[in-house]
Amino acid sequence: MRLRLIFTILAVYVVAAAPMFLPGDGRVIVQPATNDAVEVYFTPVDVVLLRSYEGIEPFNRALEIARRRAETYPHDLAPPYILHEPYRLVAPYVTARGRELAAPPVSGAYWSDGKSIRFSIVPQPQMAENSQAELTTLMEAQDGPMEEAESSLGMGIEPELNRAVLEVNGFDQDLRRKLARHYGGLITVRWDPFAQRAHLD
């Protein structure tokens, strides 16, 4: 693991003379976004493995409700997410109507150790650029970003970035420009030079 991390950091410095480390979410910006090219980043350590999740369950339940809310009003809202230390439920919105839809408390109850646990969490509304509808449409496109490069490994939506993320094990400037030309600010690239495409046996 340590050796792989060293090689990855060396690879980053070969690709970018001055990578930008973002300690909050563990990302390293290898190539920043420009007017005609998308951002490329890599994650040397998965911050999910470093966090404590004590007391998060009410926020997980509230997140599921907020997700359903975003799916119900996909043109007004964007995918929600949880911030850590301390926990906060962020409810992004893209329209004035969405701001009103994102603000109400998220309440409910669940069972734990034979007890009913009630919760009521006030979301933190936050303006976003890309809606749930736009990101979902991009993810479901048949001839979408996955077809743009042989190095493509997978794709998903990263709510905290408010972007679709194309995962690759190799990239060039032509790919960055092509993605920006076709998808604009809807997408970013996560680069893992040592990752391999999954193969079915």
matplotlib code that plots the C-alpha trace (Angstrom):
import matplotlib.pyplot as plt

x = [0.0, 2.8, 4.8, 1.8, 1.1, 4.7, 4.5, 1.2, 2.5, 5.5, 3.2, 1.2, 4.3, 5.3, 1.8, 1.5, 4.4, 2.3, -0.6, -3.1, -3.8, -7.3, -7.1, -10.8, -11.9, -8.6, -8.5, -5.4, -6.1, -3.7, -5.1, -7.5, -10.5, -10.1, -12.5, -11.9, -10.8, -12.3, -10.6, -8.6, -8.0, -6.9, -7.4, -4.3, -6.2, -10.0, -11.2, -14.2, -11.8, -10.4, -13.7, -15.5, -19.2, -20.4, -23.8, -24.3, -27.4, -30.0, -28.2, -28.1, -31.9, -32.4, -30.1, -32.3, -35.4, -33.5, -32.5, -36.1, -37.0, -34.3, -35.6, -39.2, -38.1, -35.1, -35.1, -35.1, -32.7, -29.3, -28.1, -27.8, -24.9, -23.5, -20.7, -18.6, -17.1, -19.7, -22.4, -24.5, -27.1, -26.5, -29.4, -28.2, -30.7, -30.6, -33.8, -35.6, -38.3, -35.6, -34.4, -37.8, -38.0, -34.6, -35.1, -37.8, -36.6, -36.3, -38.0, -38.7, -38.1, -36.3, -35.8, -32.5, -31.9, -35.6, -36.3, -37.9, -35.5, -37.0, -35.0, -35.5, -32.7, -32.6, -30.8, -28.2, -29.5, -26.7, -26.9, -25.5, -24.8, -26.1, -29.5, -30.4, -32.1, -29.0, -26.6, -29.0, -29.5, -25.8, -25.3, -28.0, -26.8, -26.0, -23.2, -22.0, -18.6, -17.7, -17.3, -14.9, -11.8, -10.4, -9.0, -12.5, -13.1, -16.5, -18.7, -20.8, -22.3, -20.3, -22.8, -20.2, -18.6, -22.0, -20.5, -20.6, -17.2, -15.5, -12.9, -9.9, -6.5, -5.0, -5.9, -4.5, -5.3, -7.5, -9.8, -10.1, -11.0, -13.4, -15.3, -15.5, -16.8, -19.5, -20.5, -19.2, -19.4, -21.3, -18.3, -14.9, -12.2, -10.9, -7.5, -6.1, -3.0, -2.9, -6.6, -7.7, -11.0, -13.0, -13.3, -16.0, -14.7]
y = [0.0, 2.4, 1.6, 2.2, 5.5, 6.6, 5.6, 7.4, 10.6, 10.4, 9.9, 13.0, 15.1, 13.8, 14.8, 18.1, 20.2, 21.6, 19.4, 21.0, 19.0, 19.4, 18.0, 18.2, 15.5, 13.8, 14.9, 15.9, 18.2, 16.9, 19.2, 22.0, 22.8, 25.5, 27.1, 24.2, 21.3, 19.4, 18.9, 15.7, 14.6, 11.5, 10.2, 8.8, 7.7, 7.0, 9.3, 7.0, 4.6, 7.3, 8.7, 7.7, 7.0, 7.0, 8.6, 8.9, 6.7, 9.5, 11.4, 8.3, 8.0, 11.7, 11.4, 8.7, 10.9, 13.9, 11.7, 10.8, 14.5, 15.2, 12.4, 13.8, 17.3, 16.6, 19.9, 21.9, 20.0, 18.3, 15.1, 15.7, 14.5, 14.4, 16.5, 15.2, 16.6, 17.6, 15.9, 18.1, 17.2, 19.4, 19.8, 21.5, 23.3, 24.9, 27.0, 29.4, 26.7, 24.3, 26.5, 26.3, 22.5, 21.9, 23.9, 22.0, 19.7, 16.0, 13.9, 10.2, 7.2, 3.9, 0.9, 0.2, -2.3, -2.8, 0.9, 3.5, 6.3, 9.5, 12.2, 15.6, 17.2, 20.6, 20.5, 23.0, 24.4, 25.2, 26.5, 24.1, 24.3, 20.9, 19.4, 15.9, 15.6, 16.8, 14.5, 11.5, 12.1, 12.1, 8.9, 7.1, 8.3, 5.3, 7.0, 8.9, 9.7, 6.1, 5.8, 8.7, 6.9, 3.3, 4.1, 4.5, 2.2, 3.4, 6.3, 7.7, 10.8, 12.6, 14.7, 16.8, 17.8, 18.2, 16.4, 13.1, 11.5, 9.5, 7.1, 6.4, 4.8, 7.1, 10.4, 13.0, 16.6, 15.6, 13.7, 16.6, 18.9, 16.4, 16.0, 19.7, 20.2, 17.6, 17.8, 21.2, 21.5, 18.3, 16.1, 15.7, 13.0, 10.8, 9.3, 6.1, 5.1, 1.6, 0.7, -2.0, -2.6, -5.4, -8.5, -11.2, -14.7]
z = [0.0, 1.0, -2.1, -4.4, -2.7, -3.3, -7.0, -7.4, -5.9, -8.2, -11.2, -10.1, -10.1, -13.6, -14.9, -13.0, -11.8, -8.9, -7.9, -5.5, -2.3, -0.8, 2.8, 3.4, 1.0, 0.3, -3.3, -5.2, -8.2, -10.9, -13.6, -12.7, -14.8, -17.5, -19.9, -22.4, -20.3, -17.3, -13.9, -13.2, -9.7, -7.8, -4.3, -2.6, 0.5, 0.7, 3.4, 4.0, 5.7, 8.0, 9.4, 12.5, 11.9, 15.5, 15.7, 12.0, 11.6, 12.0, 9.2, 7.0, 7.4, 6.7, 3.6, 2.2, 2.6, 1.1, -1.9, -2.5, -2.3, -5.0, -7.2, -6.9, -7.8, -10.1, -12.0, -8.8, -6.5, -6.8, -5.0, -1.2, 0.9, 4.5, 5.7, 8.6, 11.8, 12.8, 10.8, 8.5, 5.9, 2.8, 0.4, -2.8, -5.0, -8.5, -8.6, -6.3, -5.9, -5.0, -2.2, -0.6, -1.2, 0.3, 3.5, 5.5, 8.3, 7.5, 10.1, 10.7, 12.9, 12.8, 15.1, 16.8, 19.6, 20.0, 20.4, 18.1, 17.4, 16.2, 14.4, 12.9, 11.0, 9.5, 6.1, 5.1, 1.7, -0.7, -4.2, -6.9, -10.6, -11.8, -11.0, -10.2, -13.6, -15.5, -13.7, -14.0, -17.7, -18.3, -16.3, -18.3, -21.7, -24.0, -25.8, -22.8, -21.2, -20.8, -24.5, -24.8, -23.7, -23.7, -20.2, -18.8, -15.7, -14.4, -13.7, -10.9, -9.4, -6.6, -4.7, -2.9, -6.2, -7.9, -10.8, -12.6, -12.2, -14.9, -13.5, -15.7, -15.4, -18.0, -19.6, -22.0, -22.8, -25.7, -23.4, -21.0, -23.9, -25.4, -22.1, -21.6, -25.1, -24.9, -21.2, -19.9, -16.1, -15.6, -15.3, -13.8, -14.1, -11.3, -12.3, -10.7, -12.7, -11.2, -11.4, -13.8, -15.6, -13.9, -15.9, -15.6, -15.2]

ax = plt.figure().add_subplot(projection="3d")
ax.plot(x, y, z, "-o")
ax.set_aspect("equal")
plt.show()
